[in-house]
Amino acid sequence: MSETAKPTIAALRAWLKTCPLIAEEQEATGAAFRIAGLEEEATAFSIEDSPGDPVLTEYLSGRDMAKNYLFLSRREYGEADVLAIQNSGFFEQLTDWVLAQNDCGHLPDLSECGRDKQSLSVSVTSTGYIVTSSAGSCRMQMQLRLTYYQPR
């Protein structure tokens, strides 16, 4: 990777930030959207690498590659059903947005990621679920997979 090429995780974060749902929450709550660092605030976002086999298919001209990511969110949490419904609804709507963007071919721009990488798809491999909870907040996550072509 050249000095000026940005990682695919940065391209995926930029793409996710175009989601109206995330933009709305950031505007309403001031939530940060970090790479590999979820803040302890009531509402925050992060994206992190997740393990997986990176090579899907080999061609003479290049490879179909895949990167797995975790989209994490710190959210308000409590005994009230209304909070559980809001949290579940957020991840359900985010899943719908990712699938709709994939279906219409609006994918992360990898043009700055070096080696002429081209996005092929973004999929949701696990819907949103609570990982940990504490007084007043919980950490939720969903798993995403970015598939792309990388020439040799």
Secondary structure, DSSP 8 states (H G I E B T S, - for coil): --TT---HHHHHHHHHTTSHHHHHHHHHH---EEES---SSSSEEEEEEE----EEEE-SSEEEEEEEEEEEEEEE--S-HHHHHHHHHHHHHHHHHHHHHHHTT-----TTSSTT-EEEEEEEEEEEEEEEEETTEEEEEEEEEEEEEEE-
